[in-house]
Amino acid sequence: MTRDQLVGTWKVATLKATSGGKVSYPLGDRPEGFVTMTASRLWLLFVDAARKTPVTPTLTDAEAVAAMKSHVGWTGTYALADQAEGLRLTARVDAASSHAITGNDRVYFVRLDGDRLTMKSPETIVPMTGLPSVVEIELVKAD
């Protein structure tokens, strides 16, 4: 797989987290969102498709908390390296919806199969749950 094959926009199909042998879906079983990659930068925005629409444009405190827990978004530059586990993508997060991950590296082992891209992390903290988990994201080429 080459960097050129990763460049473009990818639509999320599934996002699951495994912690202690237990599988969960932090953004529901049908998340919505996209990953867009250029030759040097990655943007990611995922939301829980089942999240409730706010009653008014001004969020209540409860709606703001629910909104924060029902999405993830970040961007950063990335580097690729061949490893025994596959192609390793390391993204340096420079802006995120949760400052808990800003300034940190997000690591994924990526695999391409036709128009499907799988990104699997080593164990990392999932901001929506706070649990150390292996995160697996399946994406489909959108452009």
Secondary structure, DSSP 8 states (H G I E B T S, - for coil): --HHHH-EEEEEEEEEEEETTEEE-TT-SS-EEEEEE-SSEEEEEEE-TT----SSSS--HHHHHHHHHTEEEEEEEEEEEEETTEEEEEEEEEEESSTTTTTSEEEEEEEEETTEEEEE-SSEE-TTT--EEEEEEEEEE--
